């Protein structure tokens, strides 16, 4: 995904309405379907990408028919390029990249994407995992590393973004984590 692209996300409490909303979003504008799936707790998550105006139109169309099933939604213009490799869990860390560890935990899968984007834009952190809802009871989890100062700044920006949405579970900075904490990412 190019750095000039926008993403839109809608998280719904109904799978059936999720299919309806997804169809409406794809018909409303020229967008690319990036993720569309059921997630934990019987919810449905839709993530689309495209130009800012197309994404805004698509999300507006989806929201207009979603009714009371909306849990969370988001539009991010010019999403940070580090978000998608971390979301795809395709980020490997080198031994020299295992520094401070930052953790953001959210009540929704959508809000963790907002958090990750905010962290990456606010500080020189490396996002290495964004986990959206599956096997988390519908929560979101973002892991990042960098210098202690950068991780503190990234976690603060992410937490502020999620706190505004009322969906923050935890914000953690571990200045000197054990190397085993990074074992799965080497």
C-alpha positions in Angstrom: 0.0 0.0 0.0 1.4 3.4 -1.0 1.9 6.0 1.7 -0.7 8.3 0.1 -3.5 5.8 0.5 -6.3 6.0 3.0 -8.0 3.2 4.9 -11.5 2.9 6.3 -12.7 0.4 8.9 -16.1 -0.6 10.1 -16.6 -3.1 13.0 -20.1 -4.5 13.5 -21.9 -6.6 16.1 -23.8 -8.6 13.4 -22.2 -10.9 10.8 -25.3 -10.7 8.5 -25.3 -6.9 8.6 -21.6 -7.1 8.0 -22.1 -8.7 4.7 -24.7 -6.1 3.8 -22.5 -3.2 4.8 -19.5 -4.7 3.0 -21.5 -4.9 -0.3 -22.8 -1.4 0.1 -19.2 -0.1 0.8 -17.8 -1.8 -2.3 -20.6 -0.5 -4.5 -20.4 3.1 -3.2 -16.8 3.9 -4.4 -13.7 2.6 -6.0 -12.0 1.0 -3.0 -10.0 -2.1 -2.5 -11.2 -4.7 0.0 -8.3 -5.3 2.4 -10.0 -7.4 5.1 -13.5 -8.7 5.5 -14.0 -11.4 8.1 -15.8 -12.6 11.1 -13.9 -11.8 14.3 -14.2 -13.0 17.9 -17.4 -12.6 19.8 -19.5 -12.9 16.7 -18.5 -9.6 15.2 -17.6 -8.6 11.6 -14.7 -6.4 10.5 -14.3 -4.6 7.1 -11.2 -2.8 6.1 -11.0 -1.0 2.8 -8.3 1.1 1.1 -8.2 3.7 -1.6 -8.1 7.5 -2.2 -9.2 9.6 0.7 -12.5 10.7 -1.0 -13.3 7.1 -2.1 -12.7 5.7 1.4 -14.7 8.5 3.0 -17.6 7.8 0.6 -17.5 4.1 1.1 -17.4 4.3 4.9 -20.3 6.8 4.9 -22.3 4.5 2.7 -21.6 1.6 5.0 -22.5 3.5 8.1 -25.7 4.8 6.6 -27.1 1.2 6.5 -25.4 -0.4 9.5 -27.9 0.9 12.1 -27.3 0.0 15.7 -24.8 -2.8 14.8 -21.9 -0.3 14.6 -19.3 -1.0 17.3 -16.5 1.2 16.0 -15.4 2.9 12.7 -12.5 4.8 11.4 -11.1 6.6 8.4 -7.4 7.3 8.3 -6.0 9.5 5.5 -2.5 8.7 4.5 -2.1 5.7 6.8 1.5 5.1 7.9 3.2 2.5 5.7 4.3 0.5 8.8 0.7 -0.5 9.7 0.1 -3.2 7.1 3.3 -5.3 7.5 2.6 -5.4 11.3 -1.1 -6.2 10.6 0.0 -9.0 8.3 2.3 -10.2 11.0 5.2 -10.2 8.4 7.6 -8.2 10.5 10.8 -9.9 11.6 13.0 -8.2 14.2 16.8 -8.4 14.2 18.8 -8.8 17.4 19.7 -5.1 17.2 16.0 -4.0 17.0 15.0 -5.5 20.4 14.9 -2.5 22.5 12.1 -1.1 24.7 8.7 -2.8 24.3 5.5 -0.9 23.9 2.0 -2.5 24.2 -1.4 -1.0 23.4 -4.5 -3.1 24.2 -7.9 -1.9 23.0 -11.5 -3.0 23.3 -12.0 -3.1 19.5 -10.1 -4.2 16.5 -10.8 -0.9 14.8 -9.3 1.2 17.5 -6.0 -0.7 17.5 -5.5 0.3 13.9 -6.0 4.0 14.9 -3.6 3.4 17.7 -0.9 1.9 15.5 -1.1 4.7 12.9 -0.9 7.3 15.7 2.2 5.6 17.3 4.0 5.3 13.9 3.4 8.9 13.0 4.3 10.3 16.4 7.6 8.5 17.1 10.4 6.5 15.6 9.0 3.1 16.6 9.0 -0.2 14.8 5.5 -1.7 14.7 6.0 -5.4 14.7 2.6 -6.8 15.5 -1.0 -5.7 15.2 -3.4 -8.3 16.3 -7.1 -7.6 15.5 -9.7 -9.4 17.5 -9.1 -13.1 16.8 -8.3 -15.2 19.9 -8.5 -11.9 21.9 -12.2 -11.8 22.7 -12.6 -9.1 20.1 -9.8 -6.9 21.5 -6.9 -5.3 19.6 -3.2 -5.5 20.4 -0.3 -3.5 19.0 3.4 -4.2 19.8 6.2 -1.8 19.0 9.9 -1.4 19.8 12.4 1.4 19.7 14.4 3.5 22.2 12.7 4.0 25.5 11.9 7.7 24.6 10.4 6.7 21.3 8.4 3.9 22.6 7.0 6.1 25.4 6.1 8.7 22.8 4.5 6.1 20.5 2.6 4.5 23.3 1.4 7.9 24.6 0.1 8.9 21.1 -1.6 5.6 20.6 -3.2 5.6 24.0 -4.4 9.2 23.6 -6.1 8.2 20.3 -7.8 5.2 21.8 -8.7 7.0 25.1 -10.6 9.6 23.0 -12.7 6.7 21.7 -13.2 5.3 25.2 -11.7 2.0 24.2 -8.3 1.8 25.9 -7.6 -1.4 28.0 -3.9 -0.9 28.7 -0.8 1.0 27.7 2.5 -0.6 28.7 6.1 0.4 28.2 8.8 -2.1 29.3 12.2 -0.3 29.1 14.4 -3.4 29.2 12.4 -6.5 28.4 14.0 -9.9 28.5 15.1 -11.0 25.0 12.7 -14.0 25.3 9.8 -11.5 25.0 10.8 -11.0 21.3 11.4 -14.7 20.6 8.5 -15.2 18.2 9.6 -12.2 16.1 13.3 -13.1 15.3 
